[in-house]
Amino acid sequence: MHELSSAEALASLVNKEAERAGAKRVTVVSLVLGKKSCLMPDILRDCFALFVEGTVSEGAELRFSPAGDREFYLESLEIDS
């Protein structure tokens, strides 16, 4: 299950970026997810929720944009500051 380690790394990145931006809350996390990335969006969403409990990212919505290959990266964050 690649989603667990990917969600953990994503949660860490999102929380670091939110802290750097002085965010009080992260509302949306936009991701690019390639068709061949071997990641399932629903599982990634559930795993991410576990890793962000008690942080400014708790409750953030994950939005996925399709990509052609193996890409998986953070596209943008929407925050309340």
N, C-alpha and C positions, 0 to 999 in steps of 0.2 A: 504494500500500500504506500505509494509515493506521496499520496495526499497529506499524510500526517507530517512528514518531514518538511514538505513544501509549505504547509500551513504554518508550521512553527517558524520557519524562516521568514515567511511573509508577515506574520504577526510581529516579529521582532523588527523588521524593516519599517512597517507601518507605524509602530509605536515610537521608534526613533525619529522618523520624519515628523510625526505629530508633535513630539516634544521639541524638536528643533524649530518648528513653526509656531510654537506657543499655543497649540490647539487645546481647547477645553474638551472637545469631543470630535471624533472622526465619524462622519455620517455616511460617506460613500467611499468605497475602495474600488477603483476601476482597474481591471486587469485585461491583458491580452493573453489569450489561451489558444495555442495552436492545436489543430486537429490531431496531430501526431504526438502531442505532449504526454500522452498516457495519464492525464489527470481528469478526473470526473468532477465537474463543477459542483454538484450537490454534496459530494463527499468532502471536497475541499472547503466548501462553505461551512459544513458542520464542524470540521476539524479546526478551522480558523476561529469559530465561535468559542471553542474550548480554550484556545490559547490566549484570547483577548479578554476573558472574564476578569472583571475588576480593573480594567484599564480604560483609557480614554477611547479606545476602539470598540469597546463592548457595545453591541447593537448595531454596528456599522453594516451597511448593505454592501455585499460584493456584487459587482456588475462585471460581466464577461463580454469581451469583444473577440470575435473569431479571428484566427490567423491561419496562414496556409500550412505551416509546418510544425516544428517542435517548440516554437516560441512560448515562453511563459514569463511575463514581466509585469511590473506595476506600471500602469499608464498614468494614473493621477489619483489624488485624494481630495475629497471635499471635507472641509473641517468647519467647526464653529470655534472662533477664537475670542 
